Amino acid sequence: LIARYFAPLAAGAPGAMALTDDACVLTFDGREDLVLTADALVGDVHFLSSDPPDRIGRKLLRVNLSDLAGKGARPVGYLMTLALNESVDEPWIAAFCDGLASDQAQFGVTLLGGDTVLTPGPLSLSVTALGVAEKGAALRRKGAAPGDRILATGSIGDGHLGLCALRGDFPDLAAGHRRHLVDRYQLPEPRVAFGAALGRARLGQAGMDISDGLLGDLAHICAASSCGAVVEAHRLPVSPAASEILALEPDRLPELMTCGDDYELLFAVSPAKVTRVQALASESGTQISDIGHFVAGRGVSVIDRVGAPIDVAIGGFTHF
Amino acid sequence: LIARYFAPLAAGAPGAMALTDDACVLTFDGREDLVLTADALVGDVHFLSSDPPDRIGRKLLRVNLSDLAGKGARPVGYLMTLALNESVDEPWIAAFCDGLASDQAQFGVTLLGGDTVLTPGPLSLSVTALGVAEKGAALRRKGAAPGDRILATGSIGDGHLGLCALRGDFPDLAAGHRRHLVDRYQLPEPRVAFGAALGRARLGQAGMDISDGLLGDLAHICAASSCGAVVEAHRLPVSPAASEILALEPDRLPELMTCGDDYELLFAVSPAKVTRVQALASESGTQISDIGHFVAGRGVSVIDRVGAPIDVAIGGFTHF
């Protein structure tokens, strides 16, 4: 199983020794910092067991690549542990690895090692991703200052709406819009190229990826940076699919800002550098939006087009 | 939970930012190779859910440290993902982290990051461990040559016998011996200091840790090194507890050599270097035994005191 399906994923890294050894050996020059992150996904908690296996593999990898992108790091490779159960047969493994192979090619990473075990429970999948950043260039949650603009990539809320759609919401939604939202839930788009470029250019003050809801993650940056933030709701980037839903159910707006599965980047930029960041974003074909600014004080508030506060409960995000 | 129990485990690594960020940032000089390994443990597959939580934490860490030791690497730190279920309460977490803290101090490693999620299934725990070795000094499975001696640390078979004892075997075993075997199952002793010293001294030709049974893992070294091996059964290092069992049930000898959970080191040494390796072992207080030698050809055979072959089926090792 390892030789047939997993070893080909490690072909790009000589130090992984085709997964025939017990560890991989990597050489780094001393000019870059190593950036490491780990995320776990559990079947029917973080993805649906019925999701296509190639998408499960890609989501597992992508949520980790998104973390590295949020830190301004360039991804290098990953280690993976899989606790698989009896529902997993060889075609499932083949499709799972096909998905990983496709993403490895797209994002320039290689499997470096791992472990496969059996579980009587749901699938339990874990990835540790490795990236590099020039010395001192990695973005942190800390570093935003009052006056900095709040920038976000892509569109917000699609992943959450995709999960709602899979659970039966929005029966009348246009088929193309439904597909878009489900795609966004099953297959987040980590902003790998833009994240690495932002790190390299040292244009961000602070940053992270949005995985637990825009406002909750913004609150994390505020807490680490000892400041507050104001989000202008009308500047929130929403997809045409999300717009169709909001037109019928405007009360869903807070949900879009507080639910998870966005895997977009959120970062702080000094006003003087916003134009350069926008240029960087267009180089990698990444949409970015200026959604507000950091302020002195603490906490996150949301205002509407005329500056009136919108009440949004920023609770903890709970997976289904 | 993170701030209270996990952040203190990361205090030794400034780049882990007290686990308040999404990734850790590490600086390495370019003189060392990075060695990475990942292992997962599932409740009631690789450990018993009723095991003391501090021992579960320590075993999770130790099986990974053992992999690094088998590669001749010095451990630096680890990332950990925990899929926990409803059976886990705060005292459980506290004890689990106490165990990790104790082992961190003993083995000189630090928690670098991770993820904690909920699962409706059994505990599913994963660690990625990082170590360093001088450039090119990491041991591999490949490199053993005919004539090299086969050396093993510690004693073989205790972990397996400890599991048997927990399941009700050996009702008449002396209490001290029973405790020794159960300890060896629940709390393997990774040969961290000796493994790192062996790597630094570049005295090994090939090496790995024994986690899936002595003979099976020796077969891995043989396959990677394109040679065979002869093990002299009477040279097998067995503990006094295992000796008591073997005296009553001599047919258990093959089991000791084929079952898992040893977490000892197995390595190939040129005959001319054996004395220096023995000196290195006594410096770290590590028992080592010369149990046979590598030969031309392929496969692993076992002989008795007079050179007669002993038939041992080297099957795959299956966890209960």
Interface residues (C-beta under 8 A of the other chain):
Chain A: G15 M17 T20 D21 D22 A23 C24 V25 L26 T27 F28 D29 G30 R31 D33 L34 V35 L36 T37 A38 D39 A40 L41 V42 D44 V45 H46 D67 L68 G70 K71 A73 L79 M80 T81 L82 A83 L112 G113 G114 D115 V117 L118 T119 P120 G121 P122 S124 S126 T128 L130 G131 A133 K135 A138 R140 R141 K142 M208 D209 A224 H319
Chain B: G15 M17 T20 D21 D22 A23 C24 V25 L26 T27 F28 D29 G30 R31 D33 L34 V35 L36 T37 A38 D39 A40 L41 V42 D44 V45 H46 D67 L68 G70 K71 A73 L79 M80 T81 L82 A83 L112 G113 G114 D115 V117 L118 T119 P120 G121 P122 S124 S126 T128 L130 G131 A133 K135 A138 R140 R141 K142 M208 D209 A224 H319
